[in-house]
Amino acid sequence: MRILVTGGAGFIGSNLGCHLLGDKPHESGLHVESVVTLDKLTYAGHLPALNDVAHDPRHHFIHGDVCDSATVADVLREHRINAVMHLASESHVDRSIENPEDFVMTNYVGTYRLLEAFRCHLVKNGGGDRNLFLHVSTDEVFGTLDPGDPPFDEDSPYAPNSPYSASKAGSDHMARAYHRTYGLPVITTHCSNNYGPWQHSEKLIPHMIRMALCGRPLPVYGDGSQVRDWIHVSDHCRALATVLARGVPGRTYVIGGNCEIRNIDLVRQIVEILNELAPDRVTRPADELIAFVADRPGHDCRYALDPSRITRELGWRAIVDFQAGLRGTVQWYLDHPELL
Ligand SMILES: NC(=O)c1ccc[n+]([C@@H]2O[C@H](COP(=O)([O-])OP(=O)(O)OC[C@H]3O[C@@H](n4cnc5c(N)ncnc54)[C@H](O)[C@@H]3O)[C@@H](O)[C@H]2O)c1
């Protein structure tokens, strides 16, 4: 496949590009001819994250905006793209509360422009190969769960609570409409919270590592009882490759790590691991470092996902053990302090 990865210099996109061009995608039944990374390089984009594929002749980087229809059309044509993996996004909930505009533009308008450009591209050049638009969404579009509720699955109703999740929900609906109205081969995935290398330092895990290493208070929203499902980014990338290879157009898949953790417990675990791996740098126990701060407005209480469909139909399951994955992630940030 000749694949366009949008947002490919971001956290998940860069891990995905390296995965697609590594030696594993054939395990998902995928034959990768080329990968084109299209990224606007906002504050969240980081080109060094693609260093592992920088000299691979199958990889091309293009600096551009998914909202720019002319650029997107050129890329699709010149690189004879037959699959789009759409990850370009404004992704930080706190920023969406302060400035929703960028989220509406990139997440909603940008997705619409990309869908339309891909539709026109297939009308002119489609046929033959498997063509696919893989729209990468989030579990946050389903809103929040109470403690005893069953986890979200593909049939859960939409109930987004933040400007971020609302902009993603809007883009999901547009992607669905392009499938239903124009027959565009679209698949949407909903993943839970990712962790791993190259995540921007504003996100929970790297942020806590940075604060702990500086000896500064670890800010935990509310009472820290919010529950999230965590998945290692490598498991998410394997899932996306599997969906690209064998997913059914028009279908949606939830991708979860079967790993629900309260925020407060996650922060404690991070400090414990730092105490082990860098005992000379973190000198106070977690409970002395943690500082409870005013809760985020509209903060969702719990996310959990039931990934039975993708396991049953496509044979994918998360394989990275959370303790091992978190430890590896903390070590990775200790080895890359410039990214904190
Ligand atoms: N990180 C998670 O835990 C998580 C979980 C579920 C779903 N997702 C989804 O996965 C996708 C990737 O998330 P991430 O965590 O890697 O995000 P990220 O913020 O780390 O990366 C986003 C990338 O998109 C690029 N970008 C932003 N606006 C753009 C535009 N207009 N045109 C082109 N590129 C643009 C940025 O430069 C950056 O490289 C998003 O769609 C997000 O909603 C993320």
The ligand as an SDF file (V2000), in Angstrom:
LIG
                    3D

 44 48  0  0  0  0  0  0  0  0999 V2000
   -2.6830   10.4060   22.4150 N   0  0  0  0  0  0  0  0  0  0  0  0
   -3.7220    9.6470   22.7600 C   0  0  0  0  0  0  0  0  0  0  0  0
   -3.7680    9.1230   23.8880 O   0  0  0  0  0  0  0  0  0  0  0  0
   -4.8410    9.3960   21.7790 C   0  0  0  0  0  0  0  0  0  0  0  0
   -5.8320    8.4710   22.1100 C   0  0  0  0  0  0  0  0  0  0  0  0
   -6.8440    8.2110   21.1820 C   0  0  0  0  0  0  0  0  0  0  0  0
   -6.8600    8.8600   19.9650 C   0  0  0  0  0  0  0  0  0  0  0  0
   -5.8900    9.7660   19.6710 N   0  0  0  0  0  0  0  0  0  0  0  0
   -5.9280   10.4240   18.3630 C   0  0  0  0  0  0  0  0  0  0  0  0
   -4.7470   10.0550   17.6680 O   0  0  0  0  0  0  0  0  0  0  0  0
   -4.3290   11.1270   16.8310 C   0  0  0  0  0  0  0  0  0  0  0  0
   -2.8800   11.4840   17.1190 C   0  0  0  0  0  0  0  0  0  0  0  0
   -2.7610   11.8530   18.4880 O   0  0  0  0  0  0  0  0  0  0  0  0
   -1.3460   12.2510   19.1040 P   0  0  0  0  0  0  0  0  0  0  0  0
   -1.4220   12.0120   20.5590 O   0  0  0  0  0  0  0  0  0  0  0  0
   -0.2540   11.6340   18.3120 O   0  0  0  0  0  0  0  0  0  0  0  0
   -1.3520   13.8290   18.8380 O   0  0  0  0  0  0  0  0  0  0  0  0
   -0.1270   14.8500   18.8150 P   0  0  0  0  0  0  0  0  0  0  0  0
   -0.6920   16.1390   19.3160 O   0  0  0  0  0  0  0  0  0  0  0  0
    1.0550   14.2830   19.5080 O   0  0  0  0  0  0  0  0  0  0  0  0
    0.2540   14.9860   17.2780 O   0  0  0  0  0  0  0  0  0  0  0  0
   -0.5780   15.6460   16.3660 C   0  0  0  0  0  0  0  0  0  0  0  0
    0.2310   15.9160   15.1080 C   0  0  0  0  0  0  0  0  0  0  0  0
   -0.6450   16.5280   14.1600 O   0  0  0  0  0  0  0  0  0  0  0  0
    0.0410   17.6250   13.5590 C   0  0  0  0  0  0  0  0  0  0  0  0
   -0.9620   18.5980   13.1160 N   0  0  0  0  0  0  0  0  0  0  0  0
   -1.7500   19.3900   13.8810 C   0  0  0  0  0  0  0  0  0  0  0  0
   -2.5440   20.1330   13.1010 N   0  0  0  0  0  0  0  0  0  0  0  0
   -2.2820   19.7860   11.8150 C   0  0  0  0  0  0  0  0  0  0  0  0
   -2.7910   20.1990   10.5620 C   0  0  0  0  0  0  0  0  0  0  0  0
   -3.7470   21.1320   10.4790 N   0  0  0  0  0  0  0  0  0  0  0  0
   -2.2880   19.6370    9.4460 N   0  0  0  0  0  0  0  0  0  0  0  0
   -1.3110   18.7000    9.5240 C   0  0  0  0  0  0  0  0  0  0  0  0
   -0.7840   18.2790   10.6760 N   0  0  0  0  0  0  0  0  0  0  0  0
   -1.2670   18.8140   11.8210 C   0  0  0  0  0  0  0  0  0  0  0  0
    0.9410   18.1620   14.6490 C   0  0  0  0  0  0  0  0  0  0  0  0
    2.0120   18.9160   14.1260 O   0  0  0  0  0  0  0  0  0  0  0  0
    1.4040   16.8750   15.3130 C   0  0  0  0  0  0  0  0  0  0  0  0
    2.5600   16.3640   14.6930 O   0  0  0  0  0  0  0  0  0  0  0  0
   -5.3030   12.2840   17.0950 C   0  0  0  0  0  0  0  0  0  0  0  0
   -6.2620   12.2830   16.0740 O   0  0  0  0  0  0  0  0  0  0  0  0
   -5.9310   11.9390   18.4230 C   0  0  0  0  0  0  0  0  0  0  0  0
   -7.2350   12.4590   18.5080 O   0  0  0  0  0  0  0  0  0  0  0  0
   -4.8740   10.0530   20.5490 C   0  0  0  0  0  0  0  0  0  0  0  0
  1  2  1  0
  2  3  2  0
  2  4  1  0
  4  5  1  0
  4 44  2  0
  5  6  2  0
  6  7  1  0
  7  8  2  0
  8  9  1  0
  8 44  1  0
  9 10  1  0
  9 42  1  0
 10 11  1  0
 11 12  1  0
 11 40  1  0
 12 13  1  0
 13 14  1  0
 14 15  2  0
 14 16  1  0
 14 17  1  0
 17 18  1  0
 18 19  2  0
 18 20  1  0
 18 21  1  0
 21 22  1  0
 22 23  1  0
 23 24  1  0
 23 38  1  0
 24 25  1  0
 25 26  1  0
 25 36  1  0
 26 27  1  0
 26 35  1  0
 27 28  2  0
 28 29  1  0
 29 30  1  0
 29 35  2  0
 30 31  1  0
 30 32  2  0
 32 33  1  0
 33 34  2  0
 34 35  1  0
 36 37  1  0
 36 38  1  0
 38 39  1  0
 40 41  1  0
 40 42  1  0
 42 43  1  0
M  CHG  2   8   1  16  -1
M  END
$$$$
